[in-house]
Amino acid sequence: MISSLYYTSVMRDTQNKTTISVRLSADEERTVRRMAKRKRRTVSDVIRDAVAGIVEEDRKTISRPYDDISDLIGSVTGLPPNLSEGSGDQFAALLREKAGRRK
Protein backbone atom coordinates (compact mmCIF):
# COMPACT_ATOMS: atom_id res chain seq x y z
CA MET A 1 0.00 0.00 0.00
CA ILE A 2 1.35 3.43 -0.90
CA SER A 3 1.77 5.31 2.36
CA SER A 4 2.24 8.85 1.07
CA LEU A 5 2.25 10.61 -2.24
CA TYR A 6 4.31 13.75 -2.63
CA TYR A 7 4.59 15.84 -5.77
CA THR A 8 8.17 17.00 -5.58
CA SER A 9 8.45 18.11 -9.17
CA VAL A 10 6.54 17.79 -12.36
CA MET A 11 8.41 16.95 -15.53
CA ARG A 12 6.90 15.86 -18.80
CA ASP A 13 8.81 13.75 -21.26
CA THR A 14 8.20 13.30 -24.97
CA GLN A 15 5.46 10.71 -24.28
CA ASN A 16 3.56 13.27 -22.16
CA LYS A 17 4.14 11.33 -18.94
CA THR A 18 4.59 13.08 -15.61
CA THR A 19 7.30 12.23 -13.09
CA ILE A 20 6.26 12.24 -9.44
CA SER A 21 7.98 11.01 -6.27
CA VAL A 22 6.37 8.56 -3.88
CA ARG A 23 7.61 7.90 -0.35
CA LEU A 24 7.42 4.26 0.66
CA SER A 25 8.38 2.47 3.84
CA ALA A 26 11.22 -0.03 3.57
CA ASP A 27 8.72 -2.92 3.59
CA GLU A 28 6.64 -1.32 0.84
CA GLU A 29 9.73 -0.72 -1.27
CA ARG A 30 10.83 -4.36 -0.88
CA THR A 31 7.35 -5.54 -1.83
CA VAL A 32 7.26 -3.37 -4.96
CA ARG A 33 10.75 -4.41 -6.02
CA ARG A 34 9.93 -8.10 -5.50
CA MET A 35 6.77 -7.75 -7.55
CA ALA A 36 8.70 -5.98 -10.31
CA LYS A 37 11.32 -8.70 -10.37
CA ARG A 38 8.73 -11.50 -10.32
CA LYS A 39 6.73 -9.89 -13.14
CA ARG A 40 9.87 -8.86 -15.03
CA ARG A 41 8.67 -5.27 -15.15
CA THR A 42 10.01 -1.98 -13.87
CA VAL A 43 9.16 -0.60 -10.46
CA SER A 44 7.38 2.26 -12.23
CA ASP A 45 5.24 -0.23 -14.16
CA VAL A 46 4.23 -1.98 -10.94
CA ILE A 47 3.28 1.32 -9.30
CA ARG A 48 1.38 2.48 -12.42
CA ASP A 49 -0.53 -0.82 -12.42
CA ALA A 50 -1.37 -0.37 -8.73
CA VAL A 51 -2.65 3.16 -9.33
CA ALA A 52 -4.70 1.97 -12.32
CA GLY A 53 -6.20 -0.77 -10.15
CA ILE A 54 -7.14 1.73 -7.45
CA VAL A 55 -8.73 4.05 -10.02
CA GLU A 56 -10.70 1.19 -11.58
CA GLU A 57 -11.92 0.00 -8.18
CA ASP A 58 -12.94 3.56 -7.31
CA ARG A 59 -14.90 3.84 -10.56
CA LYS A 60 -16.83 0.70 -9.63
CA THR A 61 -17.83 2.09 -6.24
CA ILE A 62 -18.94 5.52 -7.44
CA SER A 63 -22.47 5.33 -8.72
CA ARG A 64 -25.11 7.76 -9.82
CA PRO A 65 -28.67 7.48 -8.50
CA TYR A 66 -29.65 6.32 -12.00
CA ASP A 67 -27.15 3.44 -11.77
CA ASP A 68 -28.75 2.30 -8.52
CA ILE A 69 -32.21 1.89 -10.08
CA SER A 70 -31.39 1.26 -13.74
CA ASP A 71 -32.56 -2.35 -13.47
CA LEU A 72 -36.02 -1.10 -12.46
CA ILE A 73 -36.53 1.27 -15.37
CA GLY A 74 -39.10 -0.19 -17.71
CA SER A 75 -39.88 -3.09 -15.40
CA VAL A 76 -43.36 -1.90 -14.33
CA THR A 77 -46.22 -3.10 -16.51
CA GLY A 78 -49.92 -2.31 -16.67
CA LEU A 79 -49.67 1.47 -16.29
CA PRO A 80 -50.71 4.03 -18.91
CA PRO A 81 -47.85 4.80 -21.32
CA ASN A 82 -48.37 8.58 -21.05
CA LEU A 83 -47.80 9.08 -17.31
CA SER A 84 -45.02 11.59 -17.84
CA GLU A 85 -46.90 13.70 -20.37
CA GLY A 86 -47.66 17.09 -18.88
CA SER A 87 -45.84 16.24 -15.65
CA GLY A 88 -43.87 19.50 -15.86
CA ASP A 89 -47.10 21.48 -16.10
CA GLN A 90 -48.59 19.51 -13.21
CA PHE A 91 -45.51 20.15 -11.08
CA ALA A 92 -45.57 23.88 -11.88
CA ALA A 93 -49.25 24.03 -10.92
CA LEU A 94 -48.47 22.27 -7.64
CA LEU A 95 -45.74 24.80 -6.86
CA ARG A 96 -48.06 27.73 -7.67
CA GLU A 97 -50.72 26.23 -5.41
CA LYS A 98 -48.25 25.85 -2.53
CA ALA A 99 -46.96 29.39 -3.03
CA GLY A 100 -50.55 30.69 -2.96
CA ARG A 101 -51.19 28.98 0.40
CA ARG A 102 -48.12 30.61 1.98
CA LYS A 103 -49.33 34.16 1.32
N, C-alpha and C positions, 0 to 999 in steps of 0.2 A: 504494500500500500504506500502510495506517495505521501510522505508526511507534510511537506511544505512545498509550495511553488513560489519561486521568486523570479520576477522579471529583472534581470540584472542589466541586460542590454538587448536591443532588438536589431538584428542584422538580417537583411534579406539577400539571398544568393540568386543566381541566375534562374533557378527553378521556382522562385517566389516562395521559398520556405523561410520561416522565421527561426532564429536561434534563441532559445531561452535556457536558463539555468534552473536546475531542480536540486534541492538539498535532500539527501537521503541519509538515513541512519546507516551504520556499517552493515547491519543485517539486511536492510533493504537493498543496499548496493550489491552485496554478495548474491542475494536472490536474483536480482536483475542480470547480473553477469553470468550466473549459472544458467539462467533461462536462455540468454543470448548464445552461450556456448552450445547448449543442448539443441537449440533450434538452428544453429549455424547462421545466426543473424547478428546484426550490430545491436549494441545496447540501445541506441536511438530507435531502432526498429521495434524493439521490445516495448520501450516506453510509449512510442506512437501507437502500437497495437493496444496497449493498456488504456490509453486515453480514448482511443476509438471505441473500445469496449464499454467504457464508462459512459461516453456520449450516447451510444446505442441503447444502453440500459436505461439511461435517463429519458430518452425519447419514448421508450415503451411505457414508462410510468406516468408521463405527462399526458393527460387526456383532456379533451374538450367535453363540455356537457353533451354535445351531439354524439361523441364517441361512446359515451356511457349508455345511451338509449338507442343507438343506431339499429340494434337488432329488433327493436319494437316498432320502428317506423314501417308502416304499411301492413302491420300484423293484425290490425283490428278489422273485422268484417261486419257487415250488416248495418253500417251507418250510411247516411246520405253522402254522396260524393262531393257535395258542394258546401260542406260545413265551413270552410274557410272563406267562402265568398262573402264579401261585405263585412268581414270581421274587423277590419280597420275602422269602418264607419261605426260599427257597433261599439267598439272600444272608445272612440272619440265621443260618442253620445253618452256613454257611461261616465267618462271624465267630466263632461259638461254638467251632467246631472249631479255628480258629487260636488263639483265646484259651486253649483247653485245652492246646495244644502248648507254649505259653509257660510254663506253670506248672511 
